[in-house]
Amino acid sequence: ALTGHTDKTGDAAANEDLAKQRALAVRDALKAAGVAEASIVMQPPMFVTGAINDREARRVDISRP
């Protein structure tokens, strides 16, 4: 499963869109590498809170569904 994450700074809607676009870019890279699109599960974007810094929050996590 792919989950785009975003930090807590700036406009929430714009950050959510950025997180989604990051996850879509990873999906496209996986497809280009030969991973079947049917095996890629997209999860909704998540906002990161807590002690993690903003740079680390801006990421895409890949996990098994």
Secondary structure in CASP SS format (residue, H / E / C, confidence):
PFRMAT SS
TARGET T0000
AUTHOR 0000-0000-0000
METHOD secondary structure of the structure
MODEL  1
A C 1.00
L E 1.00
T E 1.00
G E 1.00
H E 1.00
T E 1.00
D C 1.00
K C 1.00
T C 1.00
G C 1.00
D C 1.00
A H 1.00
A H 1.00
A H 1.00
N H 1.00
E H 1.00
D H 1.00
L H 1.00
A H 1.00
K H 1.00
Q H 1.00
R H 1.00
A H 1.00
L H 1.00
A H 1.00
V H 1.00
R H 1.00
D H 1.00
A H 1.00
L H 1.00
K H 1.00
A H 1.00
A C 1.00
G C 1.00
V C 1.00
A C 1.00
E H 1.00
A H 1.00
S H 1.00
I C 1.00
V C 1.00
M E 1.00
Q C 1.00
P C 1.00
P C 1.00
M E 1.00
F E 1.00
V C 1.00
T C 1.00
G C 1.00
A C 1.00
I C 1.00
N C 1.00
D H 1.00
R H 1.00
E H 1.00
A H 1.00
R C 1.00
R E 1.00
V E 1.00
D E 1.00
I E 1.00
S C 1.00
R C 1.00
P C 1.00
END
